[in-house]
Amino acid sequence: MATPTLQVALDLLELDRAVEIAGEAVRGGADWIEVGTPLIKSEGMQAVRVLRERFPGHEIVADMKIADTGAIEVEMAAKSGAGIVCILADADDTVIVEAVRSARKYGVRLMADLINVADPVSRSRELAALGVDYINAHVGIDQQMIGRSSLDLLRRLAGEVGTPVAVAGGLDAETASEAVAAGASVVIVGGNIVKAADVTGAARRVREAIDRPEIRPREEESRDAVIRRLFEGVSAPNVTDAMHRKGAMAGIVSLSGRVRAVGPAVTVRTVAGDWAKPVEAIDVAGPGDVLVISNDGRTDVAPWGELATHSAKNRGVSGIVIDGAARDVDDIRAMGFPVFATATVPNAGDPKGLGEINTEITCCGQEVRPGDWIVADESGVVVVPRERAYEVARRAMEVRKTEERIREEIRRGKTLSEVSELLKWERRH
Ligand SMILES: O=C(CO)[C@H](O)[C@H](O)COP(=O)(O)O
């Protein structure tokens, strides 16, 4: 088997950073440098020119995702120095034919991106017949966030397509190795290299893995287990960033200091500090759940205190969130158990049994339904609608990874404004 090619995808917005990151990836063993679609949209063909000039020994791949005007877009990329140009496999045949003619004329190769193609095997055969040089089994970044897998797509193509097959979409060292074992000759890795603080180390790990391809037995993980693992690895700010700055409860803080709570909500509506339903809800909750209590925002009377905390802790509840006040804060803090509230007050209400468990409530300005996911830490509390939990957890992890590289660049001496090119991206009115 020929040595697989490692293509690093520079899905960035800033050319200077892309050049720096490309250099680090090449040191880790990347062969081809992909000018990612966001970089092309941000910087234009100049990105291809600059990377061509800076990395003369490496193939430059222009991820144009061509959908129309096949000839002229291939020509632009070729004249700027790309050796491989990417076109959408779903583009009309008229576009593909024109792109192939242009590629032949300018001496470049064409890679067709299978993103969103309904019948990838038949389309790959058609594309091969039309003269495309590579087929890319690609699952896009947004598709990955809802759980689609590039390895699954690649396996559908195995043995069915005559042209060399590339694979892209959320790959890391482990899945890249499996991709080569499944027949990929070009492995494309973006985020898991370019977002790493140590880009060279991340690229080297992928390089070593693809040079020794193997299929490892995988332990099946339930969707809820994946959601929990991902949310436990990110912060509440990462989560709200992933939700376009939505989902954060207002005016609520941790009473227990540096603690975190992650889990599906068991909701409780109570009235005037009546602590019957909040305490009964402990028995309804399972280990790992978060009790979310609405006390109608009242802060003059507490529906929660030390004994309830003790009981919730024993039950394995992950944390308590109260739109209202809690008491016995010193004891709660000593227990190290996560309680989030809007206020503290010494007096409790009476256990009259008013209220409901597991109905939709509003807590600190956010609607919370039973089973919605809660991520809470010292910055505050975020609620994630249950049907979006997997996607938001994946996106929050991407936010965290992106911050890793930015943090590293600040550590090396850039300002945050420079790293993010704030002035360039200020909104024009
Ligand atoms: O083309 C792309 C997005 O449309 C990416 O370059 C490709 O998906 C590889 O990046 P990642 O490894 O982060 O998925």
The ligand as an ORCA input file, in Angstrom:
! r2SCAN-3c Opt
* xyz 0 1
  O     -14.117     21.138      4.138
  C     -14.242     21.278      5.316
  C     -15.482     21.868      5.872
  O     -16.448     22.075      4.903
  C     -13.145     20.889      6.253
  O     -11.949     21.306      5.725
  C     -13.111     19.392      6.464
  O     -14.348     18.985      7.034
  C     -11.970     18.993      7.385
  O     -12.085     19.667      8.611
  P     -12.514     18.895      9.974
  O     -11.451     17.837     10.177
  O     -12.485     19.962     11.006
  O     -13.860     18.307      9.702
*
